[in-house]
Amino acid sequence: MGNSVIKPNAKISPERESEALAIRNNLIIELLVSVLDEQLVIERHILRERLANLIELAKYDEELTETLHATINKL
C-alpha cells in the first residue's frame, strides 16, 4: 500500500496545534461524509492515509503541514 504521504515522525508546533486540530477535525468530517455517502467501511490506516493526502493537496505552509501530520498520527 502506498502510504508515502504519511509522515510518522512529524512534530507538533505548539503555536499551530489548535489551528491544526480544527483543520484535522474538518477534514475528518468531510472524509466521513464521503465514506457514508459511498456506503463504505474505512479502516484506521486508510483514514490516516486519506487525511494525509488531503493535507498534501491543500498546500498548507510547511510548519502547519507537519503539525497536521503529527495530529493525524495521534488518531
N, C-alpha and C positions, 0 to 999 in steps of 0.2 A: 504494500500500500504506500503511495507516495505522500508522506507527511513531511516533506522537506520544508514546508512553510512554518510548521510548529517549531517554536524556539524554546526548548525546555530549560535553558539557562538564563532566560530573560529576567531582568531585575526590575523591581518596582521603584519608581521615582516617587518619593513621598509627596512631592509638590503636585504631582499629576494623578495620584491614586484615586481621588474622588471623581475626577473627570473620566478616568479610565473605567471605573466601576459603572458609572452612568452609561457610558458608551457600550460597555460589555453587556449590561442588562438590556439595553435597547436591541443590540444585535441578537441576543438570545431570544428575545420576544419575537423579532422578525423571523428568525430561523424556525422557531417552534410553530409560528403561524403557517409558514410554508410547509412544514412537515405535516401538520394537522390537515392542511388543505389537500395535500397529496396522499393523506392517509398512510403515512409511512411510520415505521418504528425506527428510532435513531438511538444508536449506542453512544456511550460517553466519548469514546475515542473519535467517533465520526463527528460528534458535536464539536469537539475541540478543533478538529481539522477544518470543518466548515467555518467556524468562527475565525480561525487563523487566516483562512483565505479571504474572508470578508474584510478583515483588518488590513491585509496587504493590498487589497483592491481599493480601499478608501484613501490610501496615501496620506496617513497622518504623519506628523513630524516624527523623527527618529525616537525621541525620548518617550512620547506618548505611545508609539507603536510597541516599544519594548515593555512599557508598563502594562499595556493591554495584553500582550502575550503572557506576561507574568500573572496577571489576574485570571486569565483563562487556565493557566496551569494549576491554579488553586481549586478549580472546579472538581 
